[in-house]
Amino acid sequence: MASPPSPEEDAQKLKKAFIGLGTDEDAIMEILGHRDVNQRKKIRDTYHQLYNETLIDGLNKEISGDFGKAVVLWTYDPCERDARLANEALKSKKRGIKHLEIIVEMSCASSPQHLVAVRMAYCSLFDCSLEEDILVLVPMPLRKILAGLVTSYRYDKEMVDKDVAKLEADKLHEAIKAKELAHDDVVYILSTRNFYQLRATFECYKGKHGNPIDEDIMKSGKGDMESLLKIIILCIDSPEKHFAEVVRSAIIGLGTNEDSLTRAIISRAEMDMMKVKSEYLNIYKSNLDDAVIGDTSGEYRKFLVTLLGGKI
């Protein structure tokens, strides 16, 4: 496999794509859509050195709409991207749970190191902490668990204590049965235990109490807290299934939720997209690539398909 061009060559080609009559969207896709996270950083740095302008500013001037937003999000460093998406979600006038998914995803479907990097980027970008904005902008009891999630630093090795799993499965069951979903025990368990420990706890819960924990949560009520906890548990237990569901909900019904679709594909393209595709096929008996192609159009479609590893 041929090695990619140097960052200098890529930066120069991008600048060339920006000037002249019309923007060369294909060139932008060909370069950025086929560079990994480290290569994109080098291109950003080199572009800035060569042209005294950030690559993000250059892109924002030249491309717009869903395509422009997708390319810009892809070009950001992942921690800056998630910090910006979290801020946008918290400042949004929308209400409900769907717009807060990004905060759960970066806390429960990414590494502890990534979450720390996002929190640092958030402070640098917005002159306050992510926790501060959650506490100010999210109502109780949602803010209690979201603040717990983002302030946590989980152990990230595969270590499981089966006795703790049994004990904490019972504590979770008691809280759900009492409809005390924001109980301190629930927040402590879900926000501090490592993901392997939590998966063991969820397995114990099902074995001891007869139902998957998310089913019991949804039986206990239909409010935002129940919906939020279901997303948290799914992100911990099976991130690929969560993102398959995000893609599906983004493309079914009237109109496409481009923001959710873009976020899902961009955030998992370099992590576990093959698993997401497999889960999508398993759940919905259809191909994720085909679903995206059928529900999008133009340069936006071409760029998403590029990130999915396909061709149009």
C-alpha positions in Angstrom: 0.0 0.0 0.0 1.4 3.4 -1.0 2.2 5.8 1.8 0.1 9.0 1.8 1.6 12.3 0.7 3.4 14.5 3.2 1.5 16.9 5.3 3.0 19.7 3.3 1.7 18.2 0.0 -1.8 17.7 1.6 -1.9 21.2 2.9 -0.9 22.7 -0.4 -3.6 20.6 -2.2 -6.2 21.7 0.2 -5.3 25.4 -0.3 -5.5 24.8 -4.1 -9.0 23.2 -3.6 -10.1 26.4 -1.8 -9.0 28.9 -4.5 -10.1 29.5 -8.1 -13.5 29.3 -9.5 -15.5 27.2 -7.1 -14.4 24.9 -4.3 -13.0 21.4 -5.2 -15.1 19.3 -2.8 -13.8 16.1 -4.2 -10.2 17.0 -3.5 -11.1 17.9 0.1 -12.8 14.5 0.5 -10.0 12.6 -1.1 -7.5 14.1 1.2 -9.2 14.4 4.6 -11.5 11.4 4.2 -8.4 9.1 3.8 -6.2 10.4 6.6 -6.1 9.1 10.1 -6.3 11.1 13.3 -2.5 11.7 13.5 -2.2 12.5 9.9 -5.0 15.1 10.1 -3.3 16.7 13.1 -0.1 17.1 11.0 -2.1 18.6 8.1 -3.8 21.1 10.5 -0.5 22.1 12.0 1.3 22.4 8.6 -1.6 24.3 7.0 -1.5 26.9 9.8 2.3 27.3 9.4 2.1 27.7 5.7 -0.9 30.0 5.3 -1.3 31.7 8.7 -4.8 30.5 8.9 -6.3 27.5 10.6 -7.5 24.7 8.4 -10.9 24.8 10.2 -11.3 28.5 9.2 -10.4 27.7 5.7 -12.9 24.9 5.5 -15.7 27.0 7.1 -15.2 29.7 4.5 -15.4 27.2 1.6 -17.9 24.5 2.4 -21.2 24.6 4.3 -24.4 22.7 5.1 -24.3 19.1 6.3 -21.3 18.3 4.2 -19.3 21.2 5.6 -20.2 20.4 9.2 -19.2 16.8 8.7 -15.8 17.6 7.2 -15.1 20.2 9.9 -16.0 17.8 12.7 -13.9 15.1 11.2 -10.9 17.5 10.9 -11.0 18.6 14.5 -8.9 16.7 17.1 -11.4 14.2 18.6 -11.3 15.7 22.1 -11.9 19.2 20.7 -14.8 17.8 18.6 -16.5 16.2 21.5 -16.0 19.3 23.7 -17.6 21.4 21.0 -20.5 19.0 20.5 -21.1 18.8 24.3 -21.2 22.6 24.6 -23.6 22.8 21.6 -25.8 20.2 23.2 -25.8 21.9 26.6 -26.5 25.3 25.1 -29.2 24.0 22.8 -32.8 25.1 23.2 -34.0 21.6 22.5 -35.2 19.6 25.5 -35.3 15.9 26.1 -32.6 13.3 26.2 -31.5 12.8 22.6 -29.4 16.0 22.5 -27.5 14.9 25.6 -26.4 11.6 24.1 -22.9 13.0 23.2 -22.2 13.5 27.0 -23.1 9.9 27.7 -21.1 8.6 24.7 -17.9 10.4 25.6 -18.2 9.2 29.2 -19.4 5.7 28.7 -18.4 4.6 25.1 -14.8 6.0 25.1 -11.7 5.6 27.1 -11.1 7.4 30.4 -8.1 9.1 28.8 -10.4 10.5 26.1 -12.8 11.9 28.6 -10.0 13.7 30.5 -8.8 15.2 27.2 -12.4 16.4 26.4 -12.7 18.0 29.8 -9.4 19.8 29.3 -10.4 21.0 25.8 -13.7 22.2 27.2 -12.1 24.4 29.8 -9.7 25.8 27.2 -12.4 26.5 24.6 -15.2 27.9 26.9 -13.5 29.3 30.0 -15.4 27.1 32.3 -15.6 23.4 33.1 -17.9 20.9 31.5 -19.2 20.0 35.0 -20.1 23.7 35.7 -22.1 23.9 32.6 -23.9 20.6 33.3 -24.8 21.8 36.8 -26.1 25.1 35.5 -27.8 24.0 32.3 -29.2 20.5 33.0 -32.2 20.1 35.4 -32.2 17.7 38.3 -32.1 14.7 38.6 -30.4 14.4 35.1 -27.5 16.7 36.1 -26.7 14.5 39.1 -25.8 11.5 37.0 -24.3 13.4 34.1 -22.0 15.3 36.4 -21.0 12.0 38.0 -20.2 10.5 34.7 -18.0 13.3 33.4 -16.1 13.8 36.7 -15.2 10.1 36.9 -11.9 8.6 36.0 -12.5 4.9 35.6 -9.9 2.1 35.9 -9.4 0.9 32.3 -8.0 -2.6 32.6 -10.0 -5.8 32.6 -10.6 -6.5 36.2 -13.8 -7.9 37.7 -14.8 -8.7 41.3 -17.7 -11.1 41.1 -18.7 -10.5 44.8 -18.9 -6.8 44.1 -21.0 -7.4 41.0 -23.5 -9.5 42.9 -23.7 -6.9 45.7 -24.1 -3.9 43.3 -26.6 -5.8 41.1 -28.8 -6.0 44.2 -28.3 -2.3 45.0 -29.3 -1.3 41.5 -32.4 -3.6 41.7 -33.4 -2.0 45.0 -33.1 1.5 43.6 -35.1 0.6 40.5 -37.8 -1.2 42.5 -38.1 1.9 44.7 -38.1 4.1 41.7 -35.1 6.0 43.1 -33.1 6.1 39.9 -31.0 9.1 41.0 -30.0 7.3 44.2 -26.4 7.9 45.3 -25.7 4.2 44.9 -26.8 4.2 41.2 -24.7 7.3 40.5 -21.7 5.9 42.3 -21.9 2.5 40.6 -22.5 3.7 37.0 -20.0 6.5 37.2 -17.0 4.9 38.9 -16.8 1.2 38.1 -14.7 0.0 35.2 -16.7 -1.1 32.1 -15.8 -4.8 32.6 -17.0 -4.7 36.2 -20.3 -3.0 35.1 -20.9 -5.6 32.4 -20.5 -8.3 35.0 -22.9 -6.5 37.3 -25.5 -6.2 34.5 -25.1 -9.9 33.8 -25.5 -10.7 37.6 -28.6 -8.5 37.6 -30.2 -10.4 34.8 -29.3 -13.8 36.4 -30.6 -12.8 39.8 -33.7 -10.7 39.0 -34.9 -12.2 35.7 -34.8 -9.3 33.4 -32.1 -7.2 31.7 -31.5 -4.1 33.9 -32.6 -1.7 31.1 -35.9 -3.5 30.7 -36.6 -3.1 34.5 -35.6 0.6 34.3 -38.0 1.3 31.4 -40.8 -0.6 33.3 -40.4 1.7 36.2 -41.4 4.9 34.3 -41.4 6.7 31.0 -39.5 9.9 32.0 -36.2 11.4 30.9 -34.3 9.8 33.8 -35.4 6.3 32.6 -34.4 7.1 29.0 -31.0 8.5 30.1 -30.2 5.5 32.2 -31.1 3.2 29.3 -28.6 5.1 27.1 -25.9 4.9 29.8 -26.3 1.2 30.2 -26.3 0.5 26.5 -23.2 2.6 25.9 -21.4 0.7 28.7 -22.7 -2.7 27.8 -22.6 -2.5 24.0 -21.3 0.7 22.4 -21.7 -0.7 18.9 -25.3 -1.5 19.5 -25.9 2.0 20.8 -24.4 3.6 17.7 -26.3 1.2 15.4 -29.5 2.5 17.1 -28.4 6.1 16.7 -27.9 5.6 13.0 -31.2 3.9 12.7 -33.2 6.5 14.6 -31.4 9.2 12.6 -32.6 7.9 9.2 -36.1 6.5 9.8 -39.3 8.5 9.8 -39.9 11.9 8.2 -36.6 13.6 7.4 -33.1 12.7 8.5 -31.4 13.8 11.7 -28.1 14.7 10.0 -26.5 15.9 13.3 -27.0 12.5 15.0 -26.0 10.6 11.8 -22.8 12.6 11.3 -21.8 12.3 15.0 -22.3 8.5 15.0 -20.3 7.9 11.9 -17.5 10.4 12.6 -17.0 9.3 16.2 -16.8 5.6 15.5 -15.2 5.6 12.0 -11.7 5.0 13.6 -12.9 3.0 16.6 -15.3 0.2 16.0 -17.3 0.9 12.8 -17.1 -2.7 11.6 -18.7 -3.8 14.9 -21.4 -1.1 14.5 -22.1 -2.3 10.9 -22.3 -5.9 12.1 -24.7 -4.9 14.9 -26.8 -2.9 12.5 -27.1 -5.9 10.2 -27.9 -8.2 13.1 -30.7 -5.9 14.5 -32.3 -4.5 11.4 -31.4 -7.1 8.8 -30.1 -4.5 6.4 -26.8 -3.0 5.4 -25.7 0.2 7.2 -23.9 1.6 4.2 -27.0 1.1 2.0 -29.2 2.8 4.6 -26.9 5.8 4.7 -26.7 6.0 0.9 -30.5 5.7 0.6 -31.2 8.5 3.1 -28.5 11.1 2.2 -27.5 12.9 -1.0 -24.8 14.9 -2.7 -21.3 15.7 -1.2 -22.6 14.8 2.3 -23.5 11.3 1.2 -20.1 10.9 -0.6 -18.2 12.0 2.5 -20.1 9.7 4.9 -19.6 6.8 2.6 -15.9 7.6 2.3 -15.6 7.4 6.1 -17.5 4.1 6.1 -14.9 2.7 3.8 -17.1 2.5 0.7 -17.4 4.1 -2.7 -20.2 5.6 -4.7 
